């Protein structure tokens, strides 16, 4: 692990507890730590506004003049990526929920148990820093041109993708980018091209699933004038257009058997013949293909040629679905929100409310990054104020004006004859009310006709994060 010390801010008006945390970090963190104590929230905010930089903050909730939650809101505005752990002498579920909703990473109650958690939190912060450093190093190794600026992510999954891209650019092997629709396969293909020796050449894209089968041969290899009805001039196919560069064949699994054979022949000898033409000529093209389908299963079933499979799949780059990328969802959402407000100046500034951030992290994103981009752009346009709420995102069925109620969830849970347990109905009702009330406990309690304490009890029982 990097020997650079973890910079930890201890913000507490109780100097004794700050010293205890510093001692635990020194003795048990397992990573070098440099601690700086602040006796007030205002002093820490002044330091943060100046030249001071930190990697982790332990922040007391109750302090004179400027309380911990006020300091947390300031940190979220200035350094939303800075991990903050709230510390309090009292165990208060409402305060803890408010702290977490406002962006705190964790909430500790002062005592021996809290001190035992301190080294664990420090190691987690150090691991995250090491991962970010690794990603930055990979980007630098690839060079400024290598990675498309749209590739955003600090998760371990995206670190693996960047590592594979850095390896793929070294040679000229055929690359297969695999992943679900909307996960960003074309961005990865562009990154490979920009980081390779072919970066000065063209990057040409062909979606094999978007072209009718009868036109695909002409799109791939071109045609001569008069080759068929409507061929009023010579047309260069994508292989000819990509000569000296990279050809990205998206949805390669949609190619029919006849064209699979023709493509194999071109890949074997790097020569093409236009439709209606007599002369073959050489091309110099690197192939990057992509698919959301299981090509190996297609080979086994006879839908895809085995020899073509091995020609195309020399080096594989799996792209993870958005649901597996953790906090990358928020990084991408912030990027998209900033872009849409820049494109439409009348929108002014926009920011995600705590309930929206929670909704973004909870949702499964079946459409991946493409769906996230659409949801954020739509939410920015429909939001009535500065804050973009969870309802503005209109995730899932609510996009079509068909928000599913708990009863509908139960009805659609399985076969019509399936009986949904009563406890499951209660859990669904609570989750639905929380979403409608944007996570506000008091409003949720009123809407359900129960007390706030009952809401808190049910949240704990069903392990729901409010």
Secondary structure, DSSP 8 states (H G I E B T S, - for coil): ---S-EEEEEE-S-HHHHHHHHHHHHHHSSS-EEEEEESSHHHHHHHHHTT---SEEEEES--SSS-HHHHHHHHHHH-TTSEEEEEESS--HHHHHHHHHTT-SEEEESSHHHHHHHHHHHHHHHHHHHHHHHHHHHHHHH-TTTS-TT----SHHHHHHHHHHHHHTTS---EEEE--TTS-HHHHHHHHHHHSTTTTS-EEEEETTTS-HHHHHHHHH-B-TTSSTT--S-B--HHHHTTTSEEEEETGGG--HHHHHHHHHHHHH-EE--BT----EE---EEEEEESS-HHHHHHHTSS-HHHHHHH-SEEEE---GGGSTTHHHHHHHHHHHHHHHH-GGG---EE-HHHHHHHHHS--TTHHHHHHHHHHHHHHH-SSSEE-HHHH--GGGGGT----HHHHHHTSS-TT----HHHHHHHHHHHHHHHTTT-HHHHHHHHTS-HHHHHHHHHHTT---
